[in-house]
Structures are given as structure tokens and as C-alpha cells.
């Protein structure tokens, strides 16, 4: 079981340091934990990864970080393809696939995010499947260090999670394309994580705002340990 946290653009370096000091004292048991703080909050921990990076060692890419910066903290995990980078920051599937290939060749553990907007969901499961297939273009779905994260765009940060039936249907469709772990993300909270990770083909969760409180995050890890 995997429990991952994405802080997005939240928390200062000092706040992340306090967070991981508490998290370091938790018993993860058989749960794989991943934490994605903002770039200013990177620390050298096996469970910490980068929310984003440019596919380069270093160079003239203003505002980006590359392997040289990640290497300073021994970072070997990365999120790629998050809907906010696709829809807000305009990353194309072509560029996302380029990133994927670069970090795959560097041996990173890649948390690859996919998901559909509400207007696609409203057209039904067939439309959702076709939409998600386009996000697989150029992606090695059997890469040994791949972890998929399905996050319906309409459930991210809205407080509304997909229904358990929707999660099961969608994850079963994704399973047809890969044998790798599939996480669910989208308004995951302490009070719904147990039901979500009990669904077929759900091997864990990617948690957003509910992970910002370290005690909440540890509670979610404890729940996952008992599933």
C-alpha cells in the first residue's frame, strides 16, 4: 500500500522541516510513504520527492530545477503529469512524455498523474477511457519504477471525491493498460481513505490538502497499515 502527499505550493522550508521531524518518528509499517513538498522544502529523506523538474542536468532554464539541484538532496522520486501542470501551466503530452523518458533514464521513481475534467466524466466511462489513453502516449506503462496516480480533475481540491463505484470502474479500465500500482487522488481524507483503499485495483492514495496536517497524514498511514 502506498500513501503519498503532494503539498503543492504550500508550506515554508521551516514548516516542512518541522513536518518531517514529526513524520520521521512515525511507524510506516508495510506502507510505502512518499512526500512531495515545494522545491524550497526539499530535504534528504528516502520518502521525499520533487513535484516538478526540468529534463536537464542544469542550464539556462529560468525558474526551473534540474538533476544538479535534485542531486544535492539525493532526490530520486518525481511527480509527472499532474493536472495542474497540464491545465494551468500548459504542459503538453509531448513535453510530459519527454520529462518521463528523461527521468526514467535517470532511474527515478515516477508518480505519473492522469485524470479527466468534469465535461469528459459527464460523457460516460467510454469517453473517460479514451481521454486517459491520450495521456498514455509516449509513456512506458511497464517501467519498473512507475506508480500511476488517477486523479479526476473535478475532485481535486473540491472536497468532492469520486464515488467508490466510479473509482473502481476507472481503475479497472486503467488496469487493462498496466500492471503497475494505481493510486487514487482527489479529496482523499482521514474519513474516506479506508473505503477508497479497499476498492479493487486501488493500491494507495495521493493526498493533497488533507496531508498538510502531519497528524492527519500519520492517521492515514495508520489506516493503510491495517488494510
Protein Blocks (a to p, Z undefined) as FASTA:
>chain_A
ZZdddekjghifklmmmmmmmmmmpcfkjaccdddddfklgccdfkbccfbdcddfbdcd
ehiacfklmmmnopabdcehiaklmmmnopafklmmmmmmmmmmnopacdddddddfklm
mnojklmmmmmmmmmgopafkbfkbccddddfklgonlpacdfklmmmmmmmmmmmocbd
cddeehiafklmmmmmmpghiabdcdfklmmpmklmmmmmmmmmmZZ
